[in-house]
């Protein structure tokens, strides 16, 4: 079975990851799997960043870390089964790098139903499925 599962969480929409968190929690309880929660803060172009208040990026990281910690504390898993990581950049790129860096053997995530825009451009989930260094399980949101 899987030893370490990476569960990406959108800090702006944490409820969307509930199905993935539920499955990961079940694996942690049943098989002793570790859960690695992660969130990605988007990179802001420098000309936009110059208009934001000083310290905004540090506050964003702190708030996002707080969201992940709260989610982790709310999971029904054994103590020490959850850790958290916040990164900055493009979602799919950071998820792929984090899966490799933290030696995860599964990325467990939810995905929106594809629409016309994702057909031409691609979605984060599609990029992760194609390029992840480990297995990927994508749960389709309702």
C-alpha positions in Angstrom: 0.0 0.0 0.0 1.0 3.6 -0.2 3.4 5.0 2.5 3.1 8.8 1.9 0.2 10.6 0.1 0.4 14.1 -1.2 -3.0 15.9 -1.0 -3.0 19.3 -2.7 -5.5 21.7 -1.2 -6.6 25.0 -2.7 -6.5 27.5 0.3 -9.2 29.5 -1.4 -11.5 26.5 -1.7 -10.5 24.0 1.0 -13.9 22.3 1.0 -13.2 21.0 -2.6 -10.6 18.7 -1.2 -12.9 16.9 1.2 -13.2 13.7 -0.8 -9.4 13.4 -1.2 -8.9 14.2 2.5 -11.5 11.5 3.5 -9.8 8.9 1.3 -6.3 9.8 2.6 -7.6 9.7 6.2 -9.0 6.3 5.7 -5.7 5.0 4.3 -3.8 6.6 7.3 -6.1 4.8 9.7 -6.1 1.5 7.9 -2.6 1.2 6.6 -0.5 3.7 8.6 -0.1 6.0 5.6 1.4 9.4 6.1 -0.5 12.4 4.7 1.4 15.4 3.2 -0.9 18.3 2.8 0.2 21.1 0.5 -1.0 24.4 -0.9 0.4 26.6 -3.6 0.2 30.4 -3.4 0.3 31.9 -6.9 3.2 33.9 -8.0 2.3 37.6 -8.4 4.0 39.5 -11.2 6.4 42.2 -9.8 4.5 45.2 -11.1 1.4 43.9 -9.3 3.3 43.0 -6.2 4.8 46.5 -6.0 1.2 47.8 -5.5 0.4 45.5 -2.6 1.0 46.3 1.1 4.4 45.5 2.6 4.6 42.0 4.0 1.6 40.7 2.1 3.4 37.6 0.9 4.5 36.7 4.4 0.9 37.1 5.6 -0.3 34.9 2.7 2.1 32.1 3.6 1.1 32.4 7.3 -2.6 32.3 6.6 -2.3 29.4 4.2 -0.1 27.5 6.6 -2.8 28.1 9.3 -5.5 26.8 6.9 -3.5 23.6 6.2 -2.7 23.1 9.9 -6.4 23.4 10.8 -7.4 20.9 8.1 -4.7 18.5 9.3 -5.8 18.8 12.9 -9.4 18.1 11.9 -8.6 14.8 10.2 -9.4 11.6 12.1 -5.9 10.1 11.8 -3.3 8.9 14.3 -1.0 11.5 15.8 1.9 12.5 13.6 0.3 11.2 10.4 0.0 14.7 8.8 2.5 17.3 7.8 2.0 20.5 5.7 3.9 22.4 3.1 3.2 25.7 1.4 4.9 26.6 -1.9 4.7 29.5 -4.3 4.4 29.1 -8.1 2.3 27.3 -10.7 0.1 24.7 -9.1 0.9 21.7 -11.3 4.7 22.5 -11.3 4.8 22.8 -7.5 2.8 19.7 -6.9 5.0 17.6 -9.1 8.2 19.0 -7.5 6.8 18.5 -4.0 5.8 14.9 -4.7 9.3 14.2 -5.8 11.0 16.2 -3.0 9.0 14.6 -0.2 9.1 11.1 -1.6 5.4 10.7 -1.9 4.2 7.5 -3.7 0.7 8.8 -4.4 -0.9 12.2 -5.3 -4.5 12.1 -4.2 -6.6 15.0 -5.5 -9.9 16.2 -6.7 -10.6 17.8 -10.0 -13.4 19.8 -11.5 -15.3 18.4 -14.5 -13.5 19.4 -17.6 -14.9 22.2 -19.7 -14.1 23.7 -23.1 -11.3 25.9 -21.6 -9.5 22.9 -20.1 -9.9 20.9 -23.3 -7.7 23.5 -25.1 -5.5 24.7 -22.3 -5.3 21.7 -20.0 -6.0 21.5 -16.3 -3.7 21.3 -13.3 -4.9 17.7 -12.7 -4.1 16.7 -16.3 -0.6 18.1 -16.0 0.0 16.3 -12.7 -1.3 13.0 -14.1 1.0 13.2 -17.1 4.2 14.3 -15.3 4.0 13.2 -11.6 6.9 11.0 -10.4 4.4 8.7 -8.7 0.9 7.3 -9.0 -2.0 9.8 -9.2 -5.6 9.3 -8.1 -8.0 11.9 -9.3 -11.4 12.0 -7.7 -14.0 13.8 -9.8 -16.0 16.4 -8.0 -19.7 16.4 -8.3 
